[in-house]
Amino acid sequence: MQLLLVRHAEPLAADATDGVGADPALSPRGSEQAETLGRWVAGTPDRHAIAEVVVSPMRRARETAAPAAAVLGLEPVVVDDLAEFDRGRASYRPVHERDASDPDWQAIRAGRFPSFVDADAFAGRVRAAVDGIVERHGRRDTVLVVCHAGVINTYLTGLLGLELPLYFPLEHVSLSRVLVSGDGRRRVRSVNETQHVEDLR
């Protein structure tokens, strides 16, 4: 089977208003990126093999997946453990608004988790979430998984045995492919594909 791991589109900045953490919507540019992803899905040869669209519960992932899911006629399946490591934080700032002097942002740029993340627990829940997706699908299925840079990085670097958990600088709406053989072995086929959104650069 094939996993198509997509990072969410560009979000807005947001601050928590309900005590449960910031959960930003997509920016206008992000909405355009999501529509472009939907058009790519409509034209890709993989379209007819896509058996399921899986999303993080976070708004930026759900909004990114919506156009592609509509093209496929599929209702996105929410998997709670695909949420990003920043879930529950009081504020969210997109990359271009981050403070370069912030120690947590410096850690992320260096490929490491911010100080507030339990790295082992996060990696464990990500691995379990993706394993659950794999277990419920046949060997010929393709699954579109829309989630987050931290989630995708953690899964890929775990498969590749890399020391830095946030090694790859994944762009918004980028696509990374993982192939799963009949005996369960995972192989990273590509990382950070962006050809489908080149016209938005």
TIVOPA-132841 format. One record per residue (C-alpha): residue number from 1; chain; y, z, x. Coordinates in nm, 3 decimals, padded with zeros to 5 digits. Example, Ala and Ser with C-alpha at 12.3 -4.5 7.8 and 13.67 -1.06 7.14 Angstrom:
2
(atom 1; 'A'; (-00.450; 00.780; 01.230))
(atom 2; 'A'; (-00.106; 00.714; 01.367))
***
This chain:
201
(atom 1; 'A'; (00.000; 00.000; 00.000))
(atom 2; 'A'; (00.364; -00.026; 00.096))
(atom 3; 'A'; (00.645; 00.227; 00.070))
(atom 4; 'A'; (00.998; 00.088; 00.051))
(atom 5; 'A'; (01.218; 00.381; 00.153))
(atom 6; 'A'; (01.581; 00.324; 00.054))
(atom 7; 'A'; (01.874; 00.544; 00.144))
(atom 8; 'A'; (02.116; 00.598; -00.145))
(atom 9; 'A'; (02.442; 00.401; -00.169))
(atom 10; 'A'; (02.782; 00.535; -00.065))
(atom 11; 'A'; (02.882; 00.846; -00.264))
(atom 12; 'A'; (03.212; 01.010; -00.339))
(atom 13; 'A'; (03.318; 01.345; -00.200))
(atom 14; 'A'; (03.240; 01.632; -00.435))
(atom 15; 'A'; (03.273; 02.006; -00.473))
(atom 16; 'A'; (03.048; 02.227; -00.682))
(atom 17; 'A'; (03.191; 02.323; -01.019))
(atom 18; 'A'; (02.887; 02.480; -01.183))
(atom 19; 'A'; (02.752; 02.710; -00.915))
(atom 20; 'A'; (02.444; 02.497; -00.844))
(atom 21; 'A'; (02.580; 02.281; -00.563))
(atom 22; 'A'; (02.774; 01.958; -00.520))
(atom 23; 'A'; (02.603; 01.650; -00.663))
(atom 24; 'A'; (02.832; 01.350; -00.613))
(atom 25; 'A'; (02.830; 01.022; -00.799))
(atom 26; 'A'; (02.851; 00.687; -00.622))
(atom 27; 'A'; (03.185; 00.553; -00.508))
(atom 28; 'A'; (03.297; 00.212; -00.641))
(atom 29; 'A'; (03.163; 00.059; -00.319))
(atom 30; 'A'; (02.840; 00.250; -00.365))
(atom 31; 'A'; (02.800; 00.116; -00.718))
(atom 32; 'A'; (02.841; -00.235; -00.578))
(atom 33; 'A'; (02.579; -00.161; -00.314))
(atom 34; 'A'; (02.339; -00.039; -00.584))
(atom 35; 'A'; (02.391; -00.358; -00.785))
(atom 36; 'A'; (02.324; -00.562; -00.471))
(atom 37; 'A'; (02.000; -00.372; -00.418))
(atom 38; 'A'; (01.904; -00.459; -00.775))
(atom 39; 'A'; (01.970; -00.828; -00.711))
(atom 40; 'A'; (01.762; -00.813; -00.395))
(atom 41; 'A'; (01.473; -00.656; -00.585))
(atom 42; 'A'; (01.501; -00.932; -00.846))
(atom 43; 'A'; (01.454; -01.197; -00.578))
(atom 44; 'A'; (01.212; -01.038; -00.334))
(atom 45; 'A'; (00.849; -01.153; -00.317))
(atom 46; 'A'; (00.758; -00.783; -00.327))
(atom 47; 'A'; (00.896; -00.753; -00.681))
(atom 48; 'A'; (00.569; -00.814; -00.865))
(atom 49; 'A'; (00.384; -00.562; -00.650))
(atom 50; 'A'; (00.631; -00.279; -00.717))
(atom 51; 'A'; (00.434; -00.042; -00.936))
(atom 52; 'A'; (00.679; 00.247; -00.947))
(atom 53; 'A'; (01.036; 00.348; -00.869))
(atom 54; 'A'; (01.059; 00.703; -00.737))
(atom 55; 'A'; (01.388; 00.887; -00.692))
(atom 56; 'A'; (01.531; 01.209; -00.561))
(atom 57; 'A'; (01.676; 01.429; -00.837))
(atom 58; 'A'; (02.022; 01.402; -00.680))
(atom 59; 'A'; (02.276; 01.190; -00.864))
(atom 60; 'A'; (02.360; 00.957; -00.576))
(atom 61; 'A'; (01.994; 00.856; -00.547))
(atom 62; 'A'; (01.940; 00.817; -00.922))
(atom 63; 'A'; (02.249; 00.598; -00.959))
(atom 64; 'A'; (02.142; 00.384; -00.663))
(atom 65; 'A'; (01.798; 00.324; -00.813))
(atom 66; 'A'; (01.914; 00.243; -01.165))
(atom 67; 'A'; (01.991; -00.132; -01.125))
(atom 68; 'A'; (01.664; -00.199; -00.941))
(atom 69; 'A'; (01.464; -00.003; -01.197))
(atom 70; 'A'; (01.630; -00.200; -01.478))
(atom 71; 'A'; (01.535; -00.530; -01.312))
(atom 72; 'A'; (01.176; -00.412; -01.285))
(atom 73; 'A'; (01.161; -00.266; -01.634))
(atom 74; 'A'; (01.048; 00.067; -01.491))
(atom 75; 'A'; (01.165; 00.420; -01.568))
(atom 76; 'A'; (01.238; 00.598; -01.239))
(atom 77; 'A'; (01.010; 00.891; -01.163))
(atom 78; 'A'; (01.202; 01.192; -01.031))
(atom 79; 'A'; (01.032; 01.382; -00.748))
(atom 80; 'A'; (01.215; 01.708; -00.687))
(atom 81; 'A'; (01.094; 01.750; -00.330))
(atom 82; 'A'; (01.270; 01.428; -00.226))
(atom 83; 'A'; (01.607; 01.606; -00.255))
(atom 84; 'A'; (01.821; 01.607; 00.060))
(atom 85; 'A'; (01.847; 01.911; 00.285))
(atom 86; 'A'; (02.205; 01.967; 00.164))
(atom 87; 'A'; (02.105; 02.032; -00.197))
(atom 88; 'A'; (02.278; 02.342; -00.326))
(atom 89; 'A'; (02.568; 02.328; -00.081))
(atom 90; 'A'; (02.912; 02.396; -00.225))
(atom 91; 'A'; (03.065; 02.070; -00.107))
(atom 92; 'A'; (02.964; 01.720; -00.002))
(atom 93; 'A'; (03.161; 01.481; 00.215))
(atom 94; 'A'; (03.049; 01.124; 00.290))
(atom 95; 'A'; (03.019; 01.021; 00.654))
(atom 96; 'A'; (03.365; 00.864; 00.681))
(atom 97; 'A'; (03.527; 01.189; 00.562))
(atom 98; 'A'; (03.339; 01.431; 00.786))
(atom 99; 'A'; (03.529; 01.653; 01.028))
(atom 100; 'A'; (03.424; 01.555; 01.380))
(atom 101; 'A'; (03.472; 01.914; 01.497))
(atom 102; 'A'; (03.232; 02.060; 01.239))
(atom 103; 'A'; (02.926; 02.201; 01.424))
(atom 104; 'A'; (02.688; 02.097; 01.147))
(atom 105; 'A'; (02.814; 01.739; 01.158))
(atom 106; 'A'; (02.789; 01.740; 01.536))
(atom 107; 'A'; (02.426; 01.849; 01.506))
(atom 108; 'A'; (02.350; 01.566; 01.262))
(atom 109; 'A'; (02.513; 01.310; 01.491))
(atom 110; 'A'; (02.297; 01.441; 01.775))
(atom 111; 'A'; (01.985; 01.383; 01.564))
(atom 112; 'A'; (01.925; 01.746; 01.473))
(atom 113; 'A'; (01.941; 01.946; 01.153))
(atom 114; 'A'; (02.248; 02.155; 01.069))
(atom 115; 'A'; (02.217; 02.527; 01.122))
(atom 116; 'A'; (02.154; 02.602; 00.754))
(atom 117; 'A'; (01.832; 02.395; 00.735))
(atom 118; 'A'; (01.482; 02.540; 00.769))
(atom 119; 'A'; (01.345; 02.238; 00.955))
(atom 120; 'A'; (00.975; 02.317; 00.915))
(atom 121; 'A'; (01.004; 02.389; 00.543))
(atom 122; 'A'; (01.206; 02.073; 00.482))
(atom 123; 'A'; (00.963; 01.855; 00.678))
(atom 124; 'A'; (00.671; 02.010; 00.492))
(atom 125; 'A'; (00.810; 01.941; 00.146))
(atom 126; 'A'; (00.910; 01.584; 00.240))
(atom 127; 'A'; (00.565; 01.509; 00.376))
(atom 128; 'A'; (00.399; 01.659; 00.068))
(atom 129; 'A'; (00.626; 01.460; -00.164))
(atom 130; 'A'; (00.548; 01.128; 00.004))
(atom 131; 'A'; (00.178; 01.208; 00.029))
(atom 132; 'A'; (00.178; 01.272; -00.345))
(atom 133; 'A'; (00.328; 00.929; -00.408))
(atom 134; 'A'; (00.066; 00.763; -00.188))
(atom 135; 'A'; (-00.223; 00.949; -00.351))
(atom 136; 'A'; (-00.148; 00.821; -00.701))
(atom 137; 'A'; (-00.129; 00.452; -00.607))
(atom 138; 'A'; (-00.373; 00.178; -00.524))
(atom 139; 'A'; (-00.393; -00.001; -00.193))
(atom 140; 'A'; (-00.216; -00.314; -00.325))
(atom 141; 'A'; (00.078; -00.127; -00.479))
(atom 142; 'A'; (00.434; -00.120; -00.350))
(atom 143; 'A'; (00.653; 00.179; -00.438))
(atom 144; 'A'; (01.033; 00.178; -00.418))
(atom 145; 'A'; (01.151; 00.525; -00.312))
(atom 146; 'A'; (01.526; 00.592; -00.330))
(atom 147; 'A'; (01.630; 00.910; -00.155))
(atom 148; 'A'; (01.829; 01.026; 00.148))
(atom 149; 'A'; (01.883; 00.974; 00.519))
(atom 150; 'A'; (01.747; 01.317; 00.605))
(atom 151; 'A'; (01.436; 01.268; 00.394))
(atom 152; 'A'; (01.362; 00.921; 00.532))
(atom 153; 'A'; (01.435; 01.023; 00.890))
(atom 154; 'A'; (01.215; 01.329; 00.867))
(atom 155; 'A'; (00.925; 01.128; 00.732))
(atom 156; 'A'; (00.959; 00.842; 00.982))
(atom 157; 'A'; (01.010; 01.060; 01.288))
(atom 158; 'A'; (00.712; 01.270; 01.184))
(atom 159; 'A'; (00.493; 00.958; 01.169))
(atom 160; 'A'; (00.624; 00.834; 01.502))
(atom 161; 'A'; (00.603; 01.169; 01.679))
(atom 162; 'A'; (00.970; 01.172; 01.776))
(atom 163; 'A'; (01.134; 01.496; 01.883))
(atom 164; 'A'; (01.467; 01.446; 01.704))
(atom 165; 'A'; (01.417; 01.472; 01.327))
(atom 166; 'A'; (01.733; 01.274; 01.244))
(atom 167; 'A'; (01.686; 01.010; 01.514))
(atom 168; 'A'; (01.771; 00.699; 01.311))
(atom 169; 'A'; (02.131; 00.627; 01.197))
(atom 170; 'A'; (02.036; 00.491; 00.855))
(atom 171; 'A'; (02.300; 00.295; 00.667))
(atom 172; 'A'; (02.368; 00.324; 00.297))
(atom 173; 'A'; (02.115; 00.123; 00.092))
(atom 174; 'A'; (01.916; 00.048; 00.406))
(atom 175; 'A'; (01.545; -00.017; 00.366))
(atom 176; 'A'; (01.261; 00.118; 00.581))
(atom 177; 'A'; (00.901; 00.010; 00.527))
(atom 178; 'A'; (00.584; 00.212; 00.574))
(atom 179; 'A'; (00.241; 00.054; 00.533))
(atom 180; 'A'; (-00.055; 00.269; 00.427))
(atom 181; 'A'; (-00.402; 00.137; 00.508))
(atom 182; 'A'; (-00.710; 00.186; 00.295))
(atom 183; 'A'; (-00.820; 00.478; 00.511))
(atom 184; 'A'; (-00.484; 00.650; 00.471))
(atom 185; 'A'; (-00.328; 00.567; 00.806))
(atom 186; 'A'; (00.049; 00.519; 00.797))
(atom 187; 'A'; (00.235; 00.259; 01.003))
(atom 188; 'A'; (00.612; 00.221; 01.025))
(atom 189; 'A'; (00.680; -00.149; 00.981))
(atom 190; 'A'; (01.061; -00.148; 00.985))
(atom 191; 'A'; (01.358; 00.088; 00.996))
(atom 192; 'A'; (01.710; 00.042; 00.857))
(atom 193; 'A'; (01.683; -00.312; 00.719))
(atom 194; 'A'; (02.025; -00.417; 00.588))
(atom 195; 'A'; (01.998; -00.794; 00.536))
(atom 196; 'A'; (02.006; -00.747; 00.159))
(atom 197; 'A'; (02.357; -00.599; 00.175))
(atom 198; 'A'; (02.505; -00.810; 00.456))
(atom 199; 'A'; (02.762; -00.961; 00.218))
(atom 200; 'A'; (02.913; -00.615; 00.164))
(atom 201; 'A'; (02.997; -00.552; 00.529))
***
